[in-house]
Amino acid sequence: MRALVQRVKRGRVTVEGRVTGEIGGGLVVLLGATHDDGASDVDWLAKRVAGLRIFADPAGRMNRDLRECGGAALVVPQFTLYGDARYGRRPDFTAAARPEHAEPLFEEFCAALARHGVRIERGEFRSHMEVELVNDGPVTLLIESPLGEESGS
């Protein structure tokens, strides 16, 4: 699984004029899955995202995680994170998981983050979304779950 994590001052997802998720300060997490991803990838990635120390402590250092600063996460399904644009002009999305596989992983990731004490808002799977955010810093990280049995570590 891949997560493009952005520290934000605010974020919002709209589908056909309807707000599906909105947060103040926290993280916007664009989430993609590939064919071999499973429960261990979800758990590993959720723990990593919840524990990222990328928020300022009283001294101004990035020493606090999302829970410590009282922020929330806006999780947005994003199959294009597995797009391959190395060849030609049209990206190849064959590495992206099919919706039947990816959607349950997305839902479980949101649930896993919530179990780690993070308030969750979300985008809408299989929808054309408008994603608005104000990146804070900017701070943007690409996190990818390890492959195979290493995922549980």
MDAnalysis code that builds the backbone (N, CA, C; Angstrom):
import MDAnalysis as mda
import numpy as np

u = mda.Universe.empty(459, n_residues=153, atom_resindex=np.repeat(np.arange(153), 3), trajectory=True)
u.add_TopologyAttr("name", ["N", "CA", "C"] * 153)
u.add_TopologyAttr("resid", np.arange(1, 154))
u.add_TopologyAttr("resname", ["MET", "ARG", "ALA", "LEU", "VAL", "GLN", "ARG", "VAL", "LYS", "ARG", "GLY", "ARG", "VAL", "THR", "VAL", "GLU", "GLY", "ARG", "VAL", "THR", "GLY", "GLU", "ILE", "GLY", "GLY", "GLY", "LEU", "VAL", "VAL", "LEU", "LEU", "GLY", "ALA", "THR", "HIS", "ASP", "ASP", "GLY", "ALA", "SER", "ASP", "VAL", "ASP", "TRP", "LEU", "ALA", "LYS", "ARG", "VAL", "ALA", "GLY", "LEU", "ARG", "ILE", "PHE", "ALA", "ASP", "PRO", "ALA", "GLY", "ARG", "MET", "ASN", "ARG", "ASP", "LEU", "ARG", "GLU", "CYS", "GLY", "GLY", "ALA", "ALA", "LEU", "VAL", "VAL", "PRO", "GLN", "PHE", "THR", "LEU", "TYR", "GLY", "ASP", "ALA", "ARG", "TYR", "GLY", "ARG", "ARG", "PRO", "ASP", "PHE", "THR", "ALA", "ALA", "ALA", "ARG", "PRO", "GLU", "HIS", "ALA", "GLU", "PRO", "LEU", "PHE", "GLU", "GLU", "PHE", "CYS", "ALA", "ALA", "LEU", "ALA", "ARG", "HIS", "GLY", "VAL", "ARG", "ILE", "GLU", "ARG", "GLY", "GLU", "PHE", "ARG", "SER", "HIS", "MET", "GLU", "VAL", "GLU", "LEU", "VAL", "ASN", "ASP", "GLY", "PRO", "VAL", "THR", "LEU", "LEU", "ILE", "GLU", "SER", "PRO", "LEU", "GLY", "GLU", "GLU", "SER", "GLY", "SER"])
u.atoms.positions = np.array([
    [0.853, -1.179, 0.000],
    [0.000, 0.000, 0.000],
    [0.887, 1.227, 0.000],
    [0.357, 2.275, -0.573],
    [1.049, 3.559, -0.601],
    [0.150, 4.627, -0.012],
    [0.777, 5.505, 0.760],
    [0.066, 6.656, 1.296],
    [0.896, 7.901, 1.022],
    [0.301, 8.858, 0.362],
    [0.907, 10.170, 0.210],
    [0.284, 11.012, 1.311],
    [1.100, 11.363, 2.297],
    [0.631, 12.013, 3.513],
    [1.039, 13.484, 3.479],
    [0.071, 14.353, 3.678],
    [0.334, 15.786, 3.666],
    [-0.160, 16.411, 4.960],
    [0.734, 17.125, 5.624],
    [0.323, 17.869, 6.818],
    [-0.418, 19.104, 6.330],
    [-1.623, 19.315, 6.873],
    [-2.467, 20.391, 6.357],
    [-3.018, 21.273, 7.471],
    [-3.368, 22.490, 7.091],
    [-4.106, 23.389, 7.979],
    [-5.599, 23.084, 7.882],
    [-6.025, 22.611, 6.688],
    [-7.414, 22.185, 6.493],
    [-7.496, 21.367, 5.205],
    [-8.536, 20.552, 5.116],
    [-8.776, 19.758, 3.920],
    [-10.249, 19.434, 3.784],
    [-10.670, 19.226, 2.529],
    [-12.084, 18.913, 2.279],
    [-12.194, 18.115, 0.985],
    [-13.124, 17.163, 0.981],
    [-13.457, 16.405, -0.219],
    [-14.924, 16.645, -0.533],
    [-15.182, 16.946, -1.811],
    [-16.541, 17.183, -2.281],
    [-16.819, 16.241, -3.445],
    [-18.008, 15.648, -3.455],
    [-18.470, 14.798, -4.549],
    [-19.815, 15.348, -5.003],
    [-19.871, 15.780, -6.256],
    [-21.106, 16.336, -6.829],
    [-21.737, 17.399, -5.928],
    [-20.916, 18.308, -5.412],
    [-21.402, 19.396, -4.592],
    [-21.664, 19.054, -3.139],
    [-21.473, 17.790, -2.765],
    [-21.726, 17.320, -1.395],
    [-20.392, 17.059, -0.699],
    [-20.190, 17.653, 0.479],
    [-18.965, 17.433, 1.243],
    [-19.028, 16.039, 1.872],
    [-18.034, 15.201, 1.564],
    [-17.983, 13.852, 2.138],
    [-17.035, 13.769, 3.318],
    [-16.105, 14.707, 3.410],
    [-15.163, 14.736, 4.515],
    [-14.499, 16.088, 4.612],
    [-14.274, 16.532, 5.846],
    [-13.656, 17.835, 6.046],
    [-12.934, 17.848, 7.384],
    [-11.721, 18.399, 7.401],
    [-10.945, 18.503, 8.632],
    [-10.333, 19.892, 8.739],
    [-9.975, 20.247, 9.962],
    [-9.130, 21.406, 10.201],
    [-7.697, 20.923, 10.106],
    [-6.873, 21.220, 11.100],
    [-5.485, 20.773, 11.079],
    [-5.359, 19.267, 11.188],
    [-4.378, 18.725, 10.488],
    [-4.136, 17.289, 10.544],
    [-3.437, 16.789, 9.311],
    [-3.894, 15.638, 8.813],
    [-3.276, 14.994, 7.663],
    [-4.307, 14.702, 6.581],
    [-3.945, 14.977, 5.343],
    [-4.666, 14.432, 4.200],
    [-3.851, 13.236, 3.743],
    [-4.494, 12.084, 3.681],
    [-3.830, 10.837, 3.310],
    [-4.440, 10.341, 2.011],
    [-3.673, 10.422, 0.922],
    [-4.084, 9.833, -0.347],
    [-3.619, 8.384, -0.301],
    [-4.536, 7.434, -0.449],
    [-4.250, 6.025, -0.201],
    [-4.455, 5.181, -1.444],
    [-3.438, 4.413, -1.807],
    [-3.534, 3.506, -2.948],
    [-3.164, 2.092, -2.549],
    [-3.740, 1.124, -3.251],
    [-3.459, -0.286, -2.983],
    [-3.078, -0.982, -4.275],
    [-2.267, -2.022, -4.124],
    [-1.902, -2.862, -5.255],
    [-2.433, -4.271, -5.006],
    [-2.244, -5.157, -5.964],
    [-2.880, -6.482, -5.963],
    [-2.534, -7.357, -4.766],
    [-1.295, -7.285, -4.289],
    [-0.846, -8.182, -3.228],
    [-1.052, -7.633, -1.823],
    [-1.613, -6.456, -1.703],
    [-1.788, -5.861, -0.380],
    [-2.860, -6.607, 0.411],
    [-2.633, -6.649, 1.709],
    [-3.577, -7.335, 2.586],
    [-3.617, -6.702, 3.960],
    [-4.147, -7.448, 4.920],
    [-4.366, -6.936, 6.276],
    [-3.078, -6.479, 6.941],
    [-1.971, -7.197, 6.727],
    [-0.724, -6.792, 7.377],
    [-0.237, -5.454, 6.834],
    [-0.469, -5.195, 5.540],
    [-0.094, -3.899, 4.961],
    [-0.935, -2.780, 5.562],
    [-2.225, -3.030, 5.704],
    [-3.139, -2.049, 6.290],
    [-2.694, -1.698, 7.700],
    [-2.461, -2.715, 8.521],
    [-2.080, -2.486, 9.917],
    [-0.760, -1.734, 10.021],
    [0.232, -2.160, 9.237],
    [1.547, -1.516, 9.270],
    [1.434, -0.044, 8.878],
    [0.730, 0.226, 7.796],
    [0.623, 1.591, 7.283],
    [-0.184, 2.487, 8.228],
    [-1.268, 1.973, 8.789],
    [-2.076, 2.766, 9.719],
    [-1.261, 3.131, 10.962],
    [-0.512, 2.180, 11.489],
    [0.328, 2.449, 12.658],
    [1.382, 3.494, 12.318],
    [1.970, 3.394, 11.154],
    [3.006, 4.339, 10.731],
    [2.426, 5.747, 10.570],
    [1.294, 5.871, 9.910],
    [0.676, 7.180, 9.688],
    [0.250, 7.805, 11.016],
    [-0.376, 7.020, 11.887],
    [-0.834, 7.545, 13.178],
    [0.332, 8.033, 14.030],
    [1.474, 7.402, 13.897],
    [2.615, 7.725, 14.749],
    [3.621, 8.691, 14.158],
    [3.366, 9.194, 12.947],
    [4.323, 10.117, 12.324],
    [4.501, 11.362, 13.180],
    [5.721, 11.634, 13.552],
    [6.019, 12.812, 14.368],
    [6.388, 13.965, 13.434],
    [5.358, 14.602, 12.881],
    [5.590, 15.687, 11.924],
    [4.870, 16.976, 12.312],
    [4.425, 17.056, 13.566],
    [3.770, 18.260, 14.074],
    [4.663, 18.895, 15.124],
    [4.622, 20.209, 15.208],
    [5.527, 20.957, 16.071],
    [5.217, 20.761, 17.560],
    [6.282, 20.624, 18.337],
    [6.170, 20.640, 19.790],
    [6.296, 22.103, 20.236],
    [6.237, 22.391, 21.529],
    [6.336, 23.783, 21.982],
    [7.628, 24.488, 21.544],
    [8.688, 23.727, 21.290],
    [9.955, 24.318, 20.846],
    [10.000, 24.519, 19.328],
    [8.914, 24.107, 18.639],
    [8.871, 24.279, 17.188],
    [9.480, 23.135, 16.394],
    [9.875, 22.067, 17.068],
    [10.449, 20.895, 16.392],
    [9.353, 19.905, 16.027],
    [9.551, 19.185, 14.925],
    [8.592, 18.149, 14.531],
    [8.783, 16.949, 15.455],
    [8.026, 16.952, 16.543],
    [8.171, 15.934, 17.580],
    [6.850, 15.324, 18.018],
    [5.730, 15.815, 17.478],
    [4.426, 15.344, 17.923],
    [3.707, 14.631, 16.786],
    [2.913, 13.628, 17.161],
    [2.131, 12.931, 16.140],
    [0.722, 13.519, 16.072],
    [-0.066, 12.985, 15.192],
    [-1.415, 13.488, 14.935],
    [-2.285, 13.480, 16.185],
    [-2.177, 12.430, 16.963],
    [-2.993, 12.315, 18.172],
    [-2.583, 13.348, 19.218],
    [-1.286, 13.564, 19.350],
    [-0.780, 14.505, 20.352],
    [-1.174, 15.951, 20.053],
    [-1.361, 16.265, 18.772],
    [-1.715, 17.643, 18.429],
    [-3.223, 17.824, 18.259],
    [-4.000, 16.749, 18.439],
    [-5.457, 16.842, 18.366],
    [-5.998, 16.978, 16.957],
    [-5.217, 16.569, 15.971],
    [-5.646, 16.678, 14.577],
    [-6.473, 15.487, 14.124],
    [-6.897, 15.551, 12.881],
    [-7.700, 14.490, 12.265],
    [-7.055, 14.084, 10.951],
    [-7.546, 13.003, 10.371],
    [-7.063, 12.537, 9.074],
    [-8.214, 12.511, 8.080],
    [-7.963, 13.070, 6.926],
    [-8.886, 12.996, 5.793],
    [-8.285, 11.988, 4.831],
    [-8.887, 10.804, 4.730],
    [-8.351, 9.710, 3.922],
    [-9.095, 9.678, 2.592],
    [-8.312, 9.698, 1.506],
    [-8.869, 9.793, 0.163],
    [-8.369, 8.616, -0.671],
    [-9.276, 7.782, -1.221],
    [-8.817, 6.689, -2.082],
    [-8.196, 7.261, -3.354],
    [-7.041, 6.702, -3.756],
    [-6.288, 7.287, -4.869],
    [-5.568, 6.188, -5.635],
    [-6.276, 5.527, -6.564],
    [-5.653, 4.431, -7.318],
    [-4.500, 4.912, -8.182],
    [-4.488, 6.197, -8.530],
    [-3.428, 6.704, -9.410],
    [-2.059, 6.738, -8.740],
    [-1.984, 6.491, -7.415],
    [-0.681, 6.382, -6.763],
    [0.110, 5.204, -7.324],
    [-0.571, 4.259, -7.934],
    [0.106, 3.122, -8.570],
    [0.194, 3.285, -10.086],
    [0.047, 4.496, -10.565],
    [0.226, 4.763, -11.988],
    [1.703, 4.760, -12.345],
    [2.028, 4.202, -13.488],
    [3.403, 4.156, -13.981],
    [3.495, 5.060, -15.206],
    [4.220, 6.156, -15.058],
    [4.338, 7.132, -16.146],
    [5.750, 7.149, -16.737],
    [6.485, 6.050, -16.571],
    [7.855, 6.010, -17.093],
    [7.913, 5.904, -18.609],
    [6.886, 5.343, -19.213],
    [6.922, 5.101, -20.662],
    [5.731, 5.763, -21.329],
    [5.946, 6.322, -22.494],
    [4.850, 6.935, -23.235],
    [4.299, 8.150, -22.520],
    [3.143, 8.569, -22.968],
    [2.519, 9.763, -22.383],
    [1.275, 9.440, -21.573],
    [0.805, 8.209, -21.669],
    [-0.383, 7.809, -20.911],
    [0.039, 6.865, -19.787],
    [-0.275, 7.202, -18.523],
    [0.119, 6.324, -17.413],
    [-0.540, 4.949, -17.506],
    [0.175, 3.959, -17.003],
    [-0.306, 2.583, -16.940],
    [-0.742, 2.319, -15.496],
    [-1.968, 1.883, -15.310],
    [-2.496, 1.675, -13.966],
    [-2.664, 0.198, -13.617],
    [-1.983, -0.701, -14.317],
    [-2.158, -2.127, -14.063],
    [-1.668, -2.552, -12.684],
    [-0.790, -1.790, -12.056],
    [-0.326, -2.144, -10.712],
    [-1.346, -1.788, -9.636],
    [-2.310, -0.954, -9.956],
    [-3.340, -0.583, -8.986],
    [-4.309, -1.740, -8.784],
    [-4.689, -1.958, -7.540],
    [-5.642, -3.030, -7.236],
    [-7.007, -2.710, -7.842],
    [-7.716, -3.747, -8.240],
    [-9.088, -3.583, -8.731],
    [-9.954, -3.069, -7.573],
    [-11.010, -2.354, -7.876],
    [-11.858, -1.787, -6.811],
    [-12.378, -2.825, -5.817],
    [-12.673, -4.023, -6.300],
    [-13.199, -5.073, -5.414],
    [-12.190, -5.444, -4.331],
    [-10.905, -5.311, -4.637],
    [-9.852, -5.615, -3.668],
    [-9.477, -4.368, -2.864],
    [-9.426, -3.216, -3.536],
    [-8.940, -1.984, -2.915],
    [-9.930, -1.371, -1.930],
    [-11.227, -1.435, -2.236],
    [-12.198, -0.767, -1.370],
    [-12.224, -1.331, 0.047],
    [-12.237, -2.658, 0.227],
    [-12.184, -3.176, 1.603],
    [-10.888, -2.782, 2.323],
    [-9.775, -2.690, 1.596],
    [-8.521, -2.265, 2.207],
    [-8.605, -0.799, 2.647],
    [-9.228, 0.030, 1.825],
    [-9.440, 1.436, 2.177],
    [-10.273, 1.539, 3.450],
    [-11.376, 0.800, 3.504],
    [-12.251, 0.838, 4.676],
    [-11.521, 0.346, 5.920],
    [-10.741, -0.720, 5.768],
    [-10.007, -1.259, 6.910],
    [-8.909, -0.300, 7.370],
    [-8.264, 0.398, 6.425],
    [-7.263, 1.390, 6.791],
    [-7.905, 2.493, 7.639],
    [-9.058, 2.987, 7.219],
    [-9.768, 4.016, 7.989],
    [-10.114, 3.495, 9.384],
    [-10.582, 2.272, 9.468],
    [-10.926, 1.679, 10.764],
    [-9.681, 1.495, 11.630],
    [-8.573, 1.084, 11.015],
    [-7.318, 0.884, 11.759],
    [-6.802, 2.215, 12.305],
    [-6.860, 3.268, 11.509],
    [-6.453, 4.593, 12.001],
    [-7.322, 5.013, 13.180],
    [-8.613, 4.769, 13.073],
    [-9.528, 5.105, 14.167],
    [-9.172, 4.318, 15.424],
    [-8.808, 3.049, 15.274],
    [-8.396, 2.241, 16.429],
    [-7.138, 2.800, 17.082],
    [-6.320, 3.497, 16.313],
    [-5.113, 4.141, 16.855],
    [-5.426, 5.507, 17.471],
    [-6.693, 5.851, 17.556],
    [-7.095, 7.077, 18.222],
    [-7.166, 8.303, 17.337],
    [-7.225, 8.099, 16.021],
    [-7.270, 9.209, 15.078],
    [-8.711, 9.424, 14.617],
    [-9.176, 10.676, 14.668],
    [-10.497, 11.004, 14.111],
    [-10.386, 10.976, 12.592],
    [-11.336, 10.306, 11.944],
    [-11.280, 10.059, 10.501],
    [-12.416, 10.772, 9.775],
    [-12.062, 11.385, 8.677],
    [-13.009, 11.835, 7.661],
    [-12.537, 11.164, 6.379],
    [-13.386, 11.124, 5.359],
    [-12.975, 10.360, 4.186],
    [-13.530, 10.904, 2.884],
    [-12.803, 10.528, 1.847],
    [-13.292, 10.727, 0.493],
    [-14.243, 9.592, 0.172],
    [-14.671, 9.512, -1.065],
    [-15.661, 8.516, -1.463],
    [-15.089, 7.632, -2.559],
    [-15.077, 6.350, -2.293],
    [-14.542, 5.375, -3.234],
    [-15.379, 5.350, -4.508],
    [-14.730, 5.160, -5.649],
    [-15.352, 5.066, -6.975],
    [-16.123, 6.330, -7.364],
    [-15.673, 7.481, -6.890],
    [-16.326, 8.747, -7.217],
    [-15.300, 9.733, -7.750],
    [-15.778, 10.658, -8.562],
    [-14.939, 11.776, -8.981],
    [-14.991, 12.795, -7.853],
    [-13.841, 13.026, -7.231],
    [-13.782, 13.886, -6.054],
    [-13.050, 15.178, -6.360],
    [-13.462, 16.230, -5.684],
    [-12.703, 17.470, -5.647],
    [-12.041, 17.519, -4.274],
    [-10.712, 17.548, -4.263],
    [-9.958, 17.548, -3.012],
    [-9.307, 18.915, -2.852],
    [-9.649, 19.571, -1.758],
    [-9.060, 20.871, -1.444],
    [-8.230, 20.721, -0.176],
    [-7.054, 21.355, -0.164],
    [-6.250, 21.336, 1.040],
    [-5.314, 22.520, 1.059],
    [-4.928, 22.884, 2.267],
    [-3.886, 23.880, 2.465],
    [-2.749, 23.141, 3.144],
    [-1.690, 22.860, 2.365],
    [-0.537, 22.129, 2.865],
    [0.203, 23.015, 3.854],
    [0.569, 22.455, 4.990],
    [1.213, 23.195, 6.070],
    [2.702, 22.878, 6.075],
    [3.499, 23.775, 5.601],
    [4.955, 23.608, 5.615],
    [5.620, 24.022, 4.322],
    [5.458, 23.339, 3.251],
    [4.722, 22.083, 3.087],
    [5.475, 20.885, 3.659],
    [4.689, 19.949, 4.177],
    [5.220, 18.666, 4.627],
    [4.449, 17.595, 3.887],
    [5.134, 16.845, 3.023],
    [4.513, 15.785, 2.234],
    [5.445, 14.583, 2.225],
    [4.921, 13.413, 2.592],
    [5.714, 12.190, 2.646],
    [5.019, 11.070, 1.884],
    [5.802, 10.285, 1.157],
    [5.297, 9.076, 0.515],
    [5.735, 7.897, 1.361],
    [4.751, 7.126, 1.840],
    [5.027, 5.970, 2.686],
    [4.482, 4.741, 1.997],
    [5.315, 3.707, 1.916],
    [4.887, 2.480, 1.258],
    [5.119, 1.309, 2.208],
    [4.105, 0.456, 2.337],
    [4.236, -0.693, 3.226],
    [5.278, -1.648, 2.663],
    [6.023, -2.294, 3.548],
    [7.004, -3.285, 3.095],
    [6.288, -4.462, 2.427],
    [6.990, -5.163, 1.588],
    [6.403, -6.309, 0.888],
    [6.550, -7.579, 1.701],
    [5.644, -8.502, 1.509],
    [5.727, -9.848, 2.071],
    [5.587, -9.890, 3.574],
    [6.254, -10.858, 4.190],
    [6.139, -11.111, 5.604],
    [6.680, -9.985, 6.467],
    [7.532, -9.134, 5.911],
    [8.093, -8.028, 6.672],
    [7.015, -7.030, 7.088],
    [5.844, -7.085, 6.479],
    [4.789, -6.103, 6.724],
    [4.381, -6.040, 8.186],
    [4.495, -7.119, 8.920],
    [4.063, -7.125, 10.301],
    [5.017, -6.446, 11.258],
    [6.198, -6.095, 10.815],
    [7.180, -5.514, 11.740],
    [7.003, -4.045, 11.957],
])
